[in-house]
Amino acid sequence: MNNRHLAGESIADHTTRLLSGSAYRRGIRGAFELLKNLRSDRYKAKSPESRLDLDRVMLHAIQSVTISVMSATAAIALWLTQFLLSLFVRGSYEESVFTMFLVFLINLVGAVIVAYELVYLRWTITRKFITQSYNPNFQPNLPLYSEFLHPLTSFFKGHIIQPEPNQNVITFGRYQPFLGAGGQISQWTLAIDRKPPGDQAEGPTRIDIPVEELYQASDQEIATLNLPNLEQLSRLFVDGFELEVDSEILTSPKSPPKPILPEKEIWALGQHSLSDKYRAYRLYRYADIKRDQVLSYFLRFHNAGSITFVESSAHILPGIDRQRFSLQPVLKGSKIFQLAKMLSVAFLLLLIPGIYALVALIYLGIFAWNAISWRLDDRRRLRAIDLQEEYNYGLAQTFREFIAAKNYQSYYGVQDLTMYWKSIDVAIFASLIRLLKCYGVDTSKFEEAAKTIINTGVMVSGGNFSATQVAAGIGATAVQRTNLREQAKALVDRITSIPKSK
């Protein structure tokens, strides 16, 4: 068992610690990568479902930027002093030698400052985020540090994501509406013709079944499975492209869309015509807390004429990418090794006079580019809103999706989520078939399609598991006449028999 769990560190704390430490390890570029994805545009929708301490991650990223800006400023100031001295080399030979010595000394100090920040300081600070020495409130003890930190914090803080814990309205900005749910592992859509059995199906008569009863039947059947830690939620998904001001979602063109609506309003808005920007879904969600991954199963029913459309979409959000944000590289070497490495870098910077100033200028250029681009983006968005020109209020990605691993990192975790997903599939089909039969609807074709989807094999190959590898299509031809309730029970028995992690 990992020390972090023995010490009582939760997954959220663990992820926050890794992200904060990596902000220092990767320097100003890594810190700005985090800040860029933590950024919340003033007019955009809120980012859903983040359990992380985003304020703490932001603060450590800003502190990393501050350290780089401070070292770059000091290096530039030394270079300017060196340059001015070299312009005034006058007088006797002794005075010229003394001036050249001062120039060399300043050049040496500048090179050491840049090498110190680039090699040694990053290493020592990142080590403070190793499990046994982790201090979440760490702040570097450097001269003039507060004078640099406070204005930078004030600038960035107003642009950082502020999650809404009770958010149930998701405004998306790309093709995939299920923002925050991760990668899609399954998707199927079926059309049910609500006609009576063949011997009674004369004429255009169709049986009316309210969608509320379809949802209730699915909810009740899934509840009987008693799947541990499975949540039942309602979500309204809104297409954020050219969203118009209304009294429900967008109250002003210069304010973000609403993140919360009462349950009744969600379903009233989300079950209108097929051309609407709003769609309501039932969400069945299971969070594997110990492995830091989430299964989200979205279900939607819609009556259009005599047809009932059934839409299902299952997604997995993997845990944090531990390779990308790992702190293990700082475990290599010792203080003596890092000091030697720092001096070697300083020596290389001394070989070409003034090269340390170029490194410092790159640091300041990265800072200036990001600060200016954020300002310009704000102005462009405001202009687009003022001119009502194709502004997109939706988000393209959540911060939690940005830090997620591309591949699943636990074979057992994949198997557990797969069984949850298939159990929900089976329960939904069983509830629909039973309800349709109660209304006297001919379910023969629907049963065949349901069994095809359920019996589609799930194949996971290789040491790393990607979303496309844990997916089932609807093109399979094998159909087995098995009882759907028995399949659901068998899957749940397998899930509940899995030993709990210690």
N, C-alpha and C positions, 0 to 999 in steps of 0.2 A: 504494500500500500504506500502511496506517495506521502511524503512528509507534510505536504500542504493539507491533506485530508486529516492526518493525525493531529495537526495543529488547529483544525477546525476551520480552515479556509474554504469558503464556498466557491463554487464555480464562477460566480459573478466577481468575487474578490480576486480570484486567480486570474481571470481575463483582464480585469482592470490593472492588476499588477504587471502582467506581461506587456500590455499596451503602453503603460507608463514607462516601464523600463526600456522598451524598444524605442521610445521617443528620444531618449538620451543616447542609446547605443548607435542609432542610425543618423544622429546629428540633425542639422537644420532641415535637410531634405526629407528625412523620415518624419520629423515633427510636423512639417507643413503638409505632408501627405495625410497624416491623421487629422490635422486642422481642416484641410480642404473637405474631407469626407464627414467631419463633424459639423460643417457649416450648415446653417439653417437660413435660407433666403427669407427675407422679410415678408414676402407675399406668397411663399410656397406653403403647401400643406405640411402638417406635422408628421414626424416620422414615428411609425407605430412600434410598440412592444419592444423597448430596450430595457433590459434589467441591469445594465451596467451603470457605473458611476461616471457618467460622461463629463461632469464638471471636473472631476479629479483627473481624468485622462487629458482634458483640455488644459488644465493648469500645468501638468507636467510637460505637455507638448510646448506650451508657451515658455516655460522655464528653459527648455532645451533651446528654443529659438533665441531667448534672451542671452544665454551663455555664448552662443555663436556670434550674435550681434555685438556683444561686449568685446569679445576677443578680436573680431574684425575691426571694430572702431579703434581699439588700442593699437592694432597693427598698422592701420592707415595713418593714425596720428604719428606713430614712430617713423613711418616711411616719409611723411611730409617733412618731419624734422630732419631726417637724413638727407632729403633732397635739397632743403634750404641750406644746410651746412655745406653740401658739396658745391653749391653755387658761389659760396663765399670763401673758397680756398685761396687765401692771399698771404702776403708777408713772407717771412723767412722760411727756411727749410724746416726748422724745428716746429714752427706754427702749422705748416702744412702737414707734417707728420702727425702732430697732435690732432688736427682736424680730421685727417683720414682715419686715425685710430677711433675717434668718436663716431665717425660714420660706420666703421666696422662694428663697433660695440652696439650701436643702435640696430644695425642690421641683424646682429646676433640675437639681441633681445626680441626683436620682431619675429624672427624665425622660431625662437623657442616658444613664444606665446602661441603662435599658430599651431606648432607641433604639439604643445601641451594640451590645447583644446581638442585637437584632432585625434590624438592617440590616448594620452594618459587620463585627462579629465573625463572623457566619455566613458572610459573603462572603469574608473573608480566610482563614478556616480551610478553606472548601470549595476555594479556589484551590490549597491545598497538596495536593489530590488530583487536580489536573490531571496528565496523563501525565508531562510533563517535570520536574515538581517533586514527584512522589509519594514520600512517606515513609510506609511501612506502619506504622511504630511511632510515628507522630506523637502527641504529648501536649501539650495547651495549657499554656502557661507563665503561670498565673494565681495570684495570692495565695490561700492556703488551699485550693487546688484538691485536693490529696491528701486533706485532711481530709474533703472532701465525697465524693470518688471512691471511696475504699476501702469504706465501709459500703454504698454503692449497688451496687458490683461484687459484694460478698459476697451481697447480697440476690438479685440477678438471676442470678448465675452458676449457682446450683443448679437453676434452672428452664429452662436453655437446652438445645436439642437437642444430643445427643452421638451422631452417626451411627455405625453399625456397618458398616465397609467390606465385610465378608463376609456381610451380611444376605441370607438367602434365604427368610425367612418374613415375609410382609406381612400385618399385621392391619389391616383397613380398617374405617371407621366409617360409610360412606354407601352409597348404592345401587351405585355403580360400584366393583368390587373392585380394579381395576388401579391402585392408589394409586402415585403418583409417575411414572406413564407419560405424563401429559399428556392431550391431547384425542384422542378416538376418531375415526379416519378411515375405518374399515371394520369391518364385523362380519357374519359369516355363520355359519349352523349348518345342517348337513346330517345326515340320517338314512339310513344304509346298511342295507338289508335283506340280510343275509348268506345269500342263497339261491343255489343252483346255477343254471346256464342253464335256459331254459324246458323243454327236452326231458328234463331230469333232475330237475325240481322237483316231483315228485309227493310228497305227504305233507308233514308238518311239519318235515322235516329242514332244519337250518341248519348252515352251516359255522362252526366255531369258529376265531377268529383272536385270539390274545392281544394286548392293547393294547401290550405291550412291542415286539412286532414292527412295529406301526404307527408308533410313535415312531422305531424304528431305521430304518425305510424312509425316513421324512421326513428324519431327520438325515443319512443317507447321501446322499440326493438333493440336499439343500441344500449339503452339503459339496462335491459335485462342481462346484457353480457357482463356487467359489473367489471369493466376494464379499469384497472387502477389508474388514478390520476388523469382520467380522460375528461376534458372540459367540453361543455356544449355552449356555444356562443353564437351571436348574430353579428354579421358584418355587412355594411353597405359600401360597395365599391363604386367610385366616381371617376369618370374619365376627365382628367384635368385640362385637356386641350380645349382652349377657347370656352372655358366654363363661364356661363352667363350669371349675372347677379340675380339672385332670387331670394325668397324669404326662408329657404330651407338650408342650403349648403353655403352659398357665397352671399354674404350680406353687404359687402362693399368691394369694389374692384381693387382697393388698396389694403385689403385685409386677407389673411389666409382663410381657406375653407374651414368650416366647422369640423372639429374632430369627434364630437359627441352628439348623438341624437337619442331621444327615447326609443325604446324597442318598437313601439307601434309605428312611429314615423319611419323607422328603417324599412319595415315591411310595406308600409303604404307607398313610400317612394320607390322601393326596389322591385315592385311587381307591376309596373305600368307597361306600356307598349314596348316592343322589342327595339324600337329606335331610340329609347331614352338613354341618357348617359349614366343612369343609376341602376345598379343591380344588387339585390339583396341575396345573401348566401347564408345557409346554416354552416357553421364551422365546428368541426369536432377536432380538438387539439390535444395532443399528448406531448408533454415536455419531459424528456429524459434528462433530469437535472444533473445526475452524476456524470453523464457523458456530454452534457452541454449541447444537445441537439433536440430539434422539435419536429414533430409530424403534424401537419395541418391538412385536414380533409375538408374540402369545400363541396357543398351539395346545393343544388338549385332545381326547383320545379317551376314550370311555367305552362299554363294552359293557353293554347293558341287555337281557337276554333275547336275542332273535335280531337285535336292532338295534344297530348301532354309531353312536353320536353323534359327530360331528366339529364342533368349535367353534373358530372363529378370531376374533381381535380384534386389530386393528392400531391403534397410537397414535403420535402425534408430540408430543414435548415441545419447544416452541420455545425459542429463546434468551431471555435477559433482556430485559425491556421497556426498551429504551434511551431511549424518549421519557419514560417515567415517572421513570426514575432518572438522566436525563441531567445532566451537569455543565456543559453548554454555556451555560446562562443566566448563570453567573458570569463568562463571558468578556466579557460586555457591560459597558461602562463602565470607569472607572479608579478609583484610590484617591481622587482628588479628587472624582469624581462620587459615590462612595459616602459620603464624608464629608459632602458637601453634602446628600445624601439623608438621612443620619443626623440632621443638624442640623434638617432640615425636619420630620422625624418628631418630634424632641424638642420643637420649637416647637409642633407640634400638640398634643402631650401637655401642654404648659404652659398651653394656652388654658383648659383645665378643671382647676382645682387638684385634685390627688390622682388624676387619671385613670391616671397611670402605675402607681399602686398597684393599680388594678383589673386592669390587664394582668398585673402580678406575681401577683395572687391567682388569675387564670386559669391561669397556669403551675403554681402550687402545687396548684391544684385538679385539673389534669390528672394531675400526679404522684400526688397522694393517691388519686384515683379509681382509677388503674391499680394502685397498690400494694395498696390495700384489696381491690379486686375479685379480684386474684390470690390473696390470702389466703382470701377467702370462697369462691372456686372450689375451692381445695384442700379446704376443710372440707366443702363440698357433695359433692364426689366421694368423700371418705372416708366421709361419712354414707351415701351411696348404696351403697357397697361393704359397709359394716357391716350394712346392712339388706337387702342382696342385692336391690336394687330397680332393675332395668333399667339397670345400668351398662354403658356402651359402652367397651371397652378399645381400640377401633380409632381410627385417625386419619382425619380428614375430608379433609385436604390436606397436602401436604408444603411445606416452605419453598421448595423449588425451583419448585414449581408456582405458588406465590404470586407470585414475582417474574417468572414467564414472561410473554412478550408474548401478547396476545390474537390477534394476527395474525402470520403468518409474514413475515419481514423479508428474505428472499432468494428470488427467483424460481428461481434455479438450484438452491438448496438444496432447495426443494420438489420440483423435478423429479428430483433425485438420490434423495431419500427415496422418491418415488413409484415409481421404477424398482426400488429395493430391495424395496419392499413387493410389487409385482406379480411380481417374480422369485421371491420366496418362495412366493407364492400358486401360481404355475405349478408350481414344483418339488414342492410338497405334493400337488397333484392328480395330477401325473405319477407320483409314488411310490406313491400309494394305488391308482391304476388298475392299475399293474403288479403290485403285491402281491396285490390282489383277484383279478386274472386268474390269478396263479400258484396261488391256492387254488381256482380254479374258480368264483368268485362272478360272478353276472350284473351287469356294470357299465354296462349301456346307459343306464339312467336317471341314474346317478351322473355319467357322462360328459357328458350333456346339461346337467345342473345346473352341473357344473364349468366347461364352456365358456361358459355364460351369465355366470357370475361373472367369469371371466377377461376376457371380451370387453366387459364393461361399460365404457363410456367414462369417462375421468377428465377433468373440466372444471374449470379454474381461471380465475376471472374477476376483473377489477378489479386495482388496484394493491396491495391488501393481501389476503393469503390467510388465510382462517380454516379451522378443522378441518372445518367442514361443507361447505366448497367443494372439499376434496380428499377426496372420499368416493365410493365406488361401492356401489350397492345391488344387490339380487338380483332386481329386477323387470324387468330389461331383456329384450327379446324376441329380439334379434339373436343368432343362434348360427352360428358358423363352424366347419367341420370342419377345424381345423388341428392339427398335431402339437404336443402340449404340450411335449415336449422342445425342439423347434425354437423355440417361443416363449420358453422360459427362456433358451436360448442367445443368442437375438437381444437379449433385455433385458440379459443380462450383458455382451455385446459393447458395447452402448451405454454401460453404466456404466464399464467399464474403458477405454473410449476417451475419457472426459472428461478434459481436461487437469487436472493437479494445480495447486492454488492455490500461488502463490509466497509 
